[in-house]
């Protein structure tokens, strides 16, 4: 019985693909996930503060095709510079979604961020 208990944790150790994670890595994965979530939450909070504080001006810049406040929002959301013109056009096409909803704009920016 003792031998079975010693072998049981190793049962998850295989070189074959599996949907069951290796239990030995779970603590490290939990810490990693916590750190990643904290970083994302902090970045999202910065984007949300900026968008909320400058919402009307950012909507105007989206309609105009860009501007410094929109660029700052995209930078805070980690949207790569080469993608920003295309994202600006997408936001402009869907401006009715964002016109009265700062939260929807924050979500859109975060979705396109790195």
N, C-alpha and C positions, 0 to 999 in steps of 0.2 A: 504494500500500500504506500509506503514512504517513497519507494522508487517511482511510483506513478505520479505522486505529487511533485517530485523533482523534475520529471519529464514534461508535465503538463504545461509549464510556462514556455518551454521550447517548441511546443506544438505550433505556435504561430510563426516560428522562424522557418521560412521557406524561400526559395528563390523563384517561386511561381507567383504570378499575379493573384492578388486577393483583395476583396473589399474589406476584409477584417484587418485593422491596423495591428502592427506589432505592439503588444502591450508594454514592452520595454521602452518604447519611444513615446508613450502617451504623456508622461509628465513633461517632457521637453516640448512636445507639440502643444500642450496646454499653455505653457509659458510663452511660446512663440506666438500662439494665437492671441493671447492676452496683450502682448506687446504690439502686435499688428493692429488690433482693434483700438488700442489707446492712441496710436499714431494716427489712424484714420479719423477717429473721433476729434482729435485736436485739429487736424487739417480741416475737417468739415466745419468745426466751430469757427475757425478763422474765415472760411469762405462765407459762412452764414452771417457773421458780424459785418463783413465788408458789403455783402449784397444788401442786407437789411438797412445799413446806414446810407447806402447810395442807390437804393432801388430805382427811384424814378429816373435818375441820370443814367443808370446802366441800361434801363429799358430804352431810353432815347438813343444811347450809343449802339445798341443792338439794331435798332431801326435804321440808324445812319450808316451801319456797316462797320462799326468799331469805334474805339476810343480808349483813353487811358484807364478809366475805371473798369471797363470790361476786360481790358488786358490784365489789370491787377487781379481781378476775380479769377481769370483763367490761370494766371500764374500761381495763385494761392491753391487752386484746384489741381495743380500739376498737369495742366493740359499742355502737351508739347507744342512749342512755337510753330512748327510747320503745319500742325493741324488746326490752329486757331482760326484762320480765315474760313475754312470749311465749317467749323463749329459755329462761327458767327452767322454764316448763311443759314445753317440749320435752325439756329435760335430765331433768326428773323422770319423764317418760313412758319414757325410755330409760335409767333409772338403772342397770339391770343391766349395760348396756354399760360404764359408767364406774366401777361400784362397786369393782372391783379393778384398774383400769387408768388411772393418771393421764395417761398419754400420749394415750389416746383422748379424755379430757376436754379436754386442751390442744388437740388437733386440732379438736374440736367448737367450742370457743371461737374459735379462729382462723378457722374456716370462716365463722362468723357475724359476725366483725369487719369493720370497714370497710376 
